Amino acid sequence: MSEATPDIASSAAAPRPLWQGRTVALLGILLVAANLRTAVAALSPIFAEIRVEFPVSSVGVGLLGMLPPVCFALFGLLAPAFTRRVSLEAVLLIALGVMLAGHLLRATAGSFVMLAVGSAVTFAGMGVGNVLLPPLVKRYFPDRIGLVTALYATVMSVSTLLPPLVAVPVADAAGWHVSVGMWALVSVLAIVPWLRILITHRPAHPAHDVEVEGTDHSMARRIWRSGLAWAMAVVFAVSSLNAYAMFAWLPQLVHDVAGTPPAEAGALLSIYAGMGIPAGLLVPLLAARMKNVSLLIYAGVAFFIAGYAGLVFAPATATWLWVAFAGLGPLLFPLSLVLINVRTRTHAGSVALSGFTQGLGYTLGALGPLVVGILHQTTGGWTVPLVVLTATALAAAAAGAVVARPVPLEDR
């Protein structure tokens, strides 16, 4: 198939209308984004209902909590290899099918083992989808990278907030199997546009669209020697590690340091998660236009430091403000997504950088809840864990100087 991937020069060309000849691709990207967090957020609110049917120990809950970042890391690193024989679109379609199968396994699980297996299958598909979305944005929307990244990052944030809100009511009305399995419908919806793209080889009108194509994989081998790739992985890892640590421990943390009641602690966790919506909307748009993106990295680090400092020195005063500041720190996540495309010229480079950044980033992110838990148990308090999290944020500031250099991966 023809090589139709644009380079940075063409990416900087005057943008054409977002919907012009690319409607199916845009819908496909947004629907995939809607699938990438639902299975993560839909399970924990209904453990009480699940335990009525079969036992789920605290160790089991911890195992399920570690599965998402572990699977995201493993399959993030493997995703570029999956594209060696087939196109990005074909691999994504297979990943969506895997997600669908995982949802159905979870919905029909009659034991903890089957629930865990179904969850692992679902998260494996999501790990591949995480990596492939940025290069697909670069392929179909090289002139709208910031905007489309902002749209799909926001959809991902909404798909994180929505499942916990509806999981318990649906489980009460129709059972936990339905509550877990209903997200399979979102996977089915996402399959439709990508199936059409693969069948027709074009998402819409042939005068405007990018053909489905293969990719050059020599970049995947060279990526391990790239300073930019390692710096990107550090920035992504800081966001992932801090976010997973806070999702696991924030309710207990604010209860212990500020005397926050359980219901209010849950609301504070929603505030933390909700900060991802404005960050997802604004940060990619800013990053695509700014000459010095290190300012955004330093802003994320400053938000982390301000939030953690408030929780250490004045936890009972304006607790919601410190939580909101800490929740703005992971603006490094949507920033990393858009930089995967801004710092590459080709979709081969984008695939390689996406897999490396997210694979290593999620590997370190999986350690966040464990490290914070060990430090809390060892010290009996939350000051040391928060200081350590602050130190990890400073690592992103150091990596920012490398990431800020406006030199594409292929030229380094």
TATA-V751937 format. One record per run of one state. SS is the DSSP state (helix for helix, strand for strand, loop for the rest). FROM is the first residue (numbers start at 0). TO is the last residue. If there is no record, write none. Layout:
ss:SS from:FROM to:TO
ss:SS from:FROM to:TO
This chain:
ss:loop from:0 to:6
ss:helix from:7 to:10
ss:loop from:11 to:21
ss:helix from:22 to:34
ss:loop from:35 to:36
ss:helix from:37 to:40
ss:loop from:41 to:42
ss:helix from:43 to:52
ss:loop from:53 to:56
ss:helix from:57 to:81
ss:loop from:82 to:86
ss:helix from:87 to:106
ss:loop from:107 to:110
ss:helix from:111 to:139
ss:loop from:140 to:143
ss:helix from:144 to:173
ss:loop from:174 to:174
ss:helix from:175 to:180
ss:loop from:181 to:182
ss:helix from:183 to:199
ss:loop from:200 to:216
ss:helix from:217 to:224
ss:loop from:225 to:225
ss:helix from:226 to:257
ss:loop from:258 to:260
ss:helix from:261 to:288
ss:loop from:289 to:292
ss:helix from:293 to:312
ss:loop from:313 to:317
ss:helix from:318 to:328
ss:loop from:329 to:329
ss:helix from:330 to:341
ss:loop from:342 to:345
ss:helix from:346 to:364
ss:loop from:365 to:365
ss:helix from:366 to:378
ss:loop from:379 to:381
ss:helix from:382 to:402
ss:loop from:403 to:407
ss:helix from:408 to:410
ss:loop from:411 to:411
